Amino acid sequence: MALYYCGMIRLTYISSFGNQIAAKDIREIGLISEKNNARDGLTGVLLCFKGVFYHFSQV
């Protein structure tokens, strides 16, 4: 029996934005990200709080 270790890669990034972003635009970013992540085999979460995006992904 062969065992393989497959390490998980995690990526975290934080970005701020200067201009206000409408809630509908944030939802659209989330929907596009969900589609792209599924295509690329990624899981993660995108949070938006007080003008800052927090993005946590893993492969």
The first five atom37 places (N, CA, C, CB, O) and aatype in JSON, in Angstrom:
{
  "aatype": [12, 0, 10, 18, 18, 4, 7, 12, 9, 1, 10, 16, 18, 9, 15, 15, 13, 7, 2, 5, 9, 0, 0, 11, 3, 9, 1, 6, 9, 7, 10, 9, 15, 6, 11, 2, 2, 0, 1, 3, 7, 10, 16, 7, 19, 10, 10, 4, 13, 11, 7, 19, 13, 18, 8, 13, 15, 5, 19],
  "atom_mask": [
    [1, 1, 1, 1, 1],
    [1, 1, 1, 1, 1],
    [1, 1, 1, 1, 1],
    [1, 1, 1, 1, 1],
    [1, 1, 1, 1, 1],
    [1, 1, 1, 1, 1],
    [1, 1, 1, 0, 1],
    [1, 1, 1, 1, 1],
    [1, 1, 1, 1, 1],
    [1, 1, 1, 1, 1],
    [1, 1, 1, 1, 1],
    [1, 1, 1, 1, 1],
    [1, 1, 1, 1, 1],
    [1, 1, 1, 1, 1],
    [1, 1, 1, 1, 1],
    [1, 1, 1, 1, 1],
    [1, 1, 1, 1, 1],
    [1, 1, 1, 0, 1],
    [1, 1, 1, 1, 1],
    [1, 1, 1, 1, 1],
    [1, 1, 1, 1, 1],
    [1, 1, 1, 1, 1],
    [1, 1, 1, 1, 1],
    [1, 1, 1, 1, 1],
    [1, 1, 1, 1, 1],
    [1, 1, 1, 1, 1],
    [1, 1, 1, 1, 1],
    [1, 1, 1, 1, 1],
    [1, 1, 1, 1, 1],
    [1, 1, 1, 0, 1],
    [1, 1, 1, 1, 1],
    [1, 1, 1, 1, 1],
    [1, 1, 1, 1, 1],
    [1, 1, 1, 1, 1],
    [1, 1, 1, 1, 1],
    [1, 1, 1, 1, 1],
    [1, 1, 1, 1, 1],
    [1, 1, 1, 1, 1],
    [1, 1, 1, 1, 1],
    [1, 1, 1, 1, 1],
    [1, 1, 1, 0, 1],
    [1, 1, 1, 1, 1],
    [1, 1, 1, 1, 1],
    [1, 1, 1, 0, 1],
    [1, 1, 1, 1, 1],
    [1, 1, 1, 1, 1],
    [1, 1, 1, 1, 1],
    [1, 1, 1, 1, 1],
    [1, 1, 1, 1, 1],
    [1, 1, 1, 1, 1],
    [1, 1, 1, 0, 1],
    [1, 1, 1, 1, 1],
    [1, 1, 1, 1, 1],
    [1, 1, 1, 1, 1],
    [1, 1, 1, 1, 1],
    [1, 1, 1, 1, 1],
    [1, 1, 1, 1, 1],
    [1, 1, 1, 1, 1],
    [1, 1, 1, 1, 1]
  ],
  "atom_positions": [
    [[0.85, -1.18, 0.0], [0.0, 0.0, 0.0], [0.89, 1.24, 0.0], [-0.96, 0.0, 1.22], [1.83, 1.33, 0.79]],
    [[0.6, 2.17, -0.88], [1.37, 3.41, -0.95], [0.56, 4.55, -0.33], [1.74, 3.75, -2.43], [-0.64, 4.68, -0.58]],
    [[1.22, 5.35, 0.47], [0.59, 6.51, 1.07], [1.23, 7.76, 0.49], [0.72, 6.49, 2.62], [2.45, 7.83, 0.34]],
    [[0.42, 8.74, 0.18], [0.93, 9.99, -0.38], [0.49, 11.14, 0.52], [0.44, 10.2, -1.84], [-0.68, 11.23, 0.9]],
    [[1.42, 11.99, 0.84], [1.08, 13.2, 1.6], [0.85, 14.31, 0.6], [2.2, 13.58, 2.64], [1.69, 14.59, -0.24]],
    [[-0.28, 14.92, 0.71], [-0.6, 16.03, -0.18], [-0.8, 17.26, 0.69], [-1.88, 15.74, -1.06], [-1.87, 17.44, 1.28]],
    [[0.2, 18.1, 0.78], [0.14, 19.3, 1.62], [-0.85, 20.31, 1.06], [0.0, 0.0, 0.0], [-1.07, 20.39, -0.15]],
    [[-1.42, 21.07, 1.93], [-2.37, 22.09, 1.54], [-1.66, 23.44, 1.48], [-3.56, 22.14, 2.53], [-0.87, 23.78, 2.36]],
    [[-1.96, 24.18, 0.46], [-1.39, 25.52, 0.31], [-2.46, 26.52, 0.72], [-0.9, 25.78, -1.16], [-3.6, 26.44, 0.27]],
    [[-2.08, 27.45, 1.58], [-3.0, 28.49, 2.02], [-2.47, 29.85, 1.6], [-3.22, 28.44, 3.55], [-1.27, 30.12, 1.68]],
    [[-3.37, 30.69, 1.16], [-3.01, 32.05, 0.76], [-3.96, 33.01, 1.46], [-3.08, 32.23, -0.81], [-5.17, 32.82, 1.44]],
    [[-3.39, 34.02, 2.07], [-4.19, 35.06, 2.71], [-3.72, 36.41, 2.18], [-4.07, 35.0, 4.26], [-2.53, 36.7, 2.15]],
    [[-4.67, 37.22, 1.76], [-4.28, 38.58, 1.43], [-5.36, 39.56, 1.84], [-3.98, 38.71, -0.06], [-6.55, 39.24, 1.92]],
    [[-4.9, 40.75, 2.1], [-5.76, 41.82, 2.57], [-5.55, 43.01, 1.65], [-5.46, 42.19, 4.07], [-4.42, 43.37, 1.34]],
    [[-6.65, 43.61, 1.2], [-6.54, 44.79, 0.36], [-7.6, 45.8, 0.78], [-6.69, 44.42, -1.14], [-8.69, 45.44, 1.21]],
    [[-7.25, 47.05, 0.64], [-8.21, 48.11, 0.98], [-8.63, 48.83, -0.29], [-7.6, 49.11, 2.01], [-7.95, 48.79, -1.31]],
    [[-9.76, 49.48, -0.2], [-10.23, 50.26, -1.33], [-10.62, 51.65, -0.84], [-11.42, 49.57, -2.03], [-11.17, 51.8, 0.25]],
    [[-10.32, 52.65, -1.66], [-10.54, 54.04, -1.26], [-11.96, 54.52, -1.5], [0.0, 0.0, 0.0], [-12.49, 55.29, -0.69]],
    [[-12.56, 54.09, -2.58], [-13.91, 54.53, -2.92], [-14.94, 53.55, -2.36], [-14.08, 54.67, -4.44], [-14.66, 52.36, -2.17]],
    [[-16.14, 54.06, -2.11], [-17.22, 53.2, -1.63], [-17.57, 52.16, -2.7], [-18.47, 54.04, -1.27], [-17.53, 52.46, -3.9]],
    [[-17.9, 50.98, -2.28], [-18.35, 49.92, -3.17], [-19.76, 49.54, -2.75], [-17.38, 48.69, -3.15], [-20.02, 49.28, -1.58]],
    [[-20.67, 49.5, -3.72], [-22.05, 49.14, -3.43], [-22.16, 47.67, -3.05], [-22.96, 49.45, -4.64], [-21.36, 46.84, -3.49]],
    [[-23.15, 47.36, -2.23], [-23.36, 45.98, -1.79], [-23.55, 45.05, -2.99], [-24.57, 45.89, -0.87], [-23.07, 43.91, -2.96]],
    [[-24.24, 45.52, -4.04], [-24.45, 44.67, -5.22], [-23.13, 44.35, -5.91], [-25.4, 45.35, -6.21], [-22.97, 43.26, -6.46]],
    [[-22.18, 45.28, -5.88], [-20.87, 45.04, -6.49], [-20.07, 44.02, -5.68], [-20.08, 46.35, -6.61], [-19.36, 43.19, -6.25]],
    [[-20.19, 44.08, -4.37], [-19.5, 43.1, -3.51], [-20.09, 41.71, -3.75], [-19.63, 43.49, -2.01], [-19.35, 40.73, -3.83]],
    [[-21.43, 41.63, -3.87], [-22.06, 40.34, -4.17], [-21.58, 39.8, -5.52], [-23.59, 40.48, -4.18], [-21.33, 38.61, -5.66]],
    [[-21.45, 40.69, -6.51], [-20.98, 40.27, -7.83], [-19.55, 39.74, -7.78], [-21.07, 41.43, -8.83], [-19.23, 38.74, -8.41]],
    [[-18.7, 40.42, -7.02], [-17.32, 39.94, -6.83], [-17.35, 38.54, -6.22], [-16.51, 40.92, -5.93], [-16.6, 37.66, -6.65]],
    [[-18.2, 38.33, -5.23], [-18.32, 37.03, -4.58], [-18.78, 35.94, -5.54], [0.0, 0.0, 0.0], [-18.25, 34.83, -5.53]],
    [[-19.77, 36.25, -6.38], [-20.28, 35.27, -7.34], [-19.22, 34.91, -8.38], [-21.53, 35.81, -8.04], [-19.07, 33.74, -8.73]],
    [[-18.51, 35.9, -8.87], [-17.45, 35.65, -9.85], [-16.34, 34.83, -9.21], [-16.89, 36.97, -10.41], [-15.82, 33.9, -9.83]],
    [[-15.97, 35.18, -7.98], [-14.92, 34.43, -7.27], [-15.33, 32.99, -7.05], [-14.6, 35.1, -5.94], [-14.52, 32.07, -7.2]],
    [[-16.59, 32.78, -6.68], [-17.09, 31.41, -6.44], [-16.97, 30.58, -7.72], [-18.56, 31.44, -5.95], [-16.54, 29.42, -7.68]],
    [[-17.35, 31.15, -8.84], [-17.27, 30.46, -10.13], [-15.82, 30.14, -10.49], [-17.9, 31.31, -11.24], [-15.5, 29.01, -10.87]],
    [[-14.93, 31.13, -10.36], [-13.51, 30.92, -10.69], [-12.85, 29.93, -9.75], [-12.76, 32.25, -10.64], [-12.04, 29.11, -10.18]],
    [[-13.19, 29.99, -8.47], [-12.6, 29.06, -7.5], [-13.01, 27.62, -7.8], [-13.02, 29.43, -6.08], [-12.19, 26.71, -7.72]],
    [[-14.28, 27.42, -8.15], [-14.75, 26.07, -8.49], [-14.01, 25.56, -9.72], [-16.28, 26.07, -8.74], [-13.61, 24.4, -9.77]],
    [[-13.83, 26.42, -10.7], [-13.1, 26.04, -11.92], [-11.67, 25.64, -11.62], [-13.11, 27.2, -12.93], [-11.14, 24.7, -12.21]],
    [[-11.03, 26.36, -10.68], [-9.62, 26.15, -10.38], [-9.36, 25.21, -9.2], [-8.96, 27.47, -10.12], [-8.21, 24.98, -8.83]],
    [[-10.41, 24.67, -8.61], [-10.25, 23.74, -7.49], [-9.82, 24.4, -6.2], [0.0, 0.0, 0.0], [-9.11, 23.78, -5.4]],
    [[-10.23, 25.64, -5.97], [-9.88, 26.36, -4.76], [-11.07, 26.43, -3.82], [-9.39, 27.77, -5.1], [-12.22, 26.39, -4.24]],
    [[-10.77, 26.54, -2.54], [-11.8, 26.84, -1.55], [-11.33, 28.05, -0.78], [-12.07, 25.62, -0.6], [-10.14, 28.35, -0.73]],
    [[-12.27, 28.76, -0.19], [-11.86, 29.93, 0.56], [-13.03, 30.79, 0.95], [0.0, 0.0, 0.0], [-14.19, 30.41, 0.81]],
    [[-12.69, 31.97, 1.45], [-13.71, 32.92, 1.89], [-13.21, 34.33, 1.58], [-14.02, 32.75, 3.42], [-12.01, 34.61, 1.65]],
    [[-14.15, 35.19, 1.23], [-13.86, 36.6, 0.98], [-14.74, 37.41, 1.92], [-14.11, 36.99, -0.52], [-15.96, 37.31, 1.88]],
    [[-14.11, 38.22, 2.75], [-14.83, 39.07, 3.69], [-14.58, 40.53, 3.32], [-14.39, 38.79, 5.15], [-13.5, 40.89, 2.85]],
    [[-15.58, 41.34, 3.54], [-15.44, 42.78, 3.33], [-15.92, 43.48, 4.6], [-16.23, 43.28, 2.07], [-17.06, 43.29, 5.02]],
    [[-15.04, 44.29, 5.2], [-15.38, 44.96, 6.45], [-14.68, 46.3, 6.51], [-15.0, 44.09, 7.67], [-13.45, 46.37, 6.46]],
    [[-15.46, 47.36, 6.62], [-14.94, 48.72, 6.78], [-13.89, 49.09, 5.74], [-14.36, 48.89, 8.17], [-12.81, 49.58, 6.09]],
    [[-14.21, 48.85, 4.48], [-13.31, 49.26, 3.4], [-12.12, 48.36, 3.16], [0.0, 0.0, 0.0], [-11.18, 48.74, 2.46]],
    [[-12.15, 47.16, 3.73], [-11.03, 46.23, 3.55], [-11.58, 44.86, 3.13], [-10.19, 46.11, 4.86], [-12.55, 44.36, 3.71]],
    [[-10.95, 44.26, 2.11], [-11.24, 42.89, 1.73], [-10.23, 41.97, 2.4], [-11.2, 42.72, 0.18], [-9.03, 42.24, 2.39]],
    [[-10.72, 40.89, 2.97], [-9.89, 39.84, 3.55], [-10.17, 38.59, 2.74], [-10.19, 39.63, 5.1], [-11.31, 38.13, 2.69]],
    [[-9.16, 38.04, 2.12], [-9.34, 36.89, 1.25], [-8.47, 35.74, 1.75], [-9.01, 37.24, -0.22], [-7.25, 35.87, 1.85]],
    [[-9.12, 34.63, 2.05], [-8.43, 33.44, 2.53], [-8.74, 32.3, 1.56], [-8.86, 33.07, 4.0], [-9.91, 31.96, 1.37]],
    [[-7.72, 31.7, 0.96], [-7.9, 30.62, 0.0], [-7.02, 29.45, 0.36], [-7.59, 31.09, -1.42], [-6.01, 29.6, 1.05]],
    [[-7.43, 28.26, -0.11], [-6.57, 27.09, 0.03], [-6.77, 26.16, -1.14], [-6.85, 26.35, 1.36], [-7.84, 26.09, -1.74]],
    [[-5.7, 25.45, -1.46], [-5.7, 24.47, -2.55], [-5.45, 23.12, -1.94], [-4.63, 24.81, -3.65], [-5.4, 22.12, -2.66]]
  ]
}
